[in-house]
Amino acid sequence: MPIWFAYTLIVLLTITSIMLTMLILLHRGKGGGMSSMFGGGVSSSLAGSSVAEKNLDRYTVLVGIVWFACIVGLGLWLRLQVGSGSGA
């Protein structure tokens, strides 16, 4: 596999790591959290979390899946590079 594939995965991994950190920090904790600043605490119902919190959950899971795929892709790329005997 070409080296640009690894560089693309590294850049994508860096971006998703930063995004995942920011999304996790936006989640509501026990005391309200930062998500209430964006309307997350305004319309909370007794049945569950608000629409903003549900969307934040969806985005966090999506970014987490992309982050995990980048790690697996880099691992497979490194295994193919070492296994083929050609140095990086």
N, C-alpha and C positions, 0 to 999 in steps of 0.2 A: 504494500500500500504506500502511496506517496506521503511525503513528509507534511505536505500542506493539510492533509487530513488530521494529523495530530495537532498541528497548530490551531486549526479550526475548533477542534474539540477542547483544547486548552482555553481558548478565548471564550467559548460558550460555557465552559465549566466555571470560569471566573465570573462571568456575567450572572449566571444562575446562582452562584454562591452568594453574591452580593444581594441579588433579588430575594433569595430565600431568607437571608438574614433580616432584611427589611420587612418582609411579609410576616415573619414570625414575631418580630417586635411589634407589629401593628395589631396582633391578636389581643383580644380582651383577656385579661387575667382575672384573678379573684376580685380585684378592686375596680374594674371598669376598663382600664387599659387605654391605649392610644386610639383604638378603633372607635371609641365613643366620640372622639373629636370630629369624625367624619359622618356622624349620623348613626353610628352603630348602636348607641344606647338610647336613642330617642324613641324608637318604635319597637322596643323589645316586648314580646308577648309572654304569656305564662307557658305556652306550649314549647317554646324553644328560642333560638336566637333570631336576630333580625335578618333582613335580606342582605344588608351590607356585610354582616358577619358570615353568612353562608357563601356569598361571592368571594370573600377573603379566604375562606376555607378552600374553595374550588381552585382559586389561583395558586394558593400555597401547595396544594396537592399536584397541580399541573407542573409548576416549576420544580417541585421535588422529583417528579418522574423524569423530567428532562435532565436534571442534575444527576440522577442515578444512571440514566442512559449514557451520559457523557463519561462517567467513571467506568462503566462496563466497557464502553467503546475504547477508551484509552487503555484499559487493561488488555483487551483483545488485540489491539494494535501493537502494544509492547510485546505480547506473547508471540505474535506473528513475526515481528522484527527480530527478536532473539532467536526464535526457532529457525528462521531462514538463514541465519548466520551473517546477514548483512548488518553492519553497524548503523546506528542512527546518525 
